[in-house]
Each structure stands twice: as C-alpha cells, then as structure tokens.
Amino acid sequence: METVLIVVHLLIVIALAGVVLLQRSEGGGLGMGSNPSSFMSGRGQANLLTRATAILGAAFFVTSLALGVVATRGRAPTAPLDVVAPPPIGGTGTPAAPAPGGSVLDQLRQQQGTTPPKP
C-alpha cells in the first residue's frame, strides 16, 4: 500500500513540476508561445494550467497526508519519560535492570545508587 502511494505521489510531483514550468511567466515561459493559431488561446491555456496546478497541488497535499498516516499507523505511542537513556560511553557495561513496576524516578535513583527516604 505504501509503495503504491509513494509511486502515485511521485507521479503527481513530476506532473506538478511540468505544469508549473509550462505556465507563462513575464519572460515567456518554457515553450507555450503566444501564437494565436495554436491549440488553445492564451486565456484558455492559462485557465487550464491554473486548474491543473490547483488540482495537482491538492492531490499532492492529500497524498502527503496519506503517506504520513500510513507511516505512523503501525507504531506504538511512546511517552518521553518511559524511555530509559542508554548508558554513557565508556560506562561499566550493562545498565542495572529496572525494577518491575517501578517508575522512571525509581529507575534513576537506582542507577545513581541513592535510595528514597523512608516515610
């Protein structure tokens, strides 16, 4: 699913870049000259390219959001305080095993070698 979405996204990006480059700028653009005998008149051509740009831009936005949702769908949420920091470089080997059911604060106290005051 993700691969198909990436390929569609890539095709939209290429088409969007092409449509933007074909639009006429103050300097004349990349080709679509102002020849009156061409396929479309200047106004019709501008409307078509403007609509195509808007549609492709919306499709780019939707596929970007879909890729973001697909990428995070399988991940489990993690809280920053539930992650124990790795041991410092040059430490004494493996870190002490966390106490079962203990909180992060208890784990930090255990690593520092201090015990909490008893009530």
PyMOL commands that set and color helices and strands:
alter all, ss='L'
color gray80, all
select helices_A, chain A and resi 2-22+42-72+80-82+104-112
alter helices_A, ss='H'
color red, helices_A
deselect
rebuild
show_as cartoon
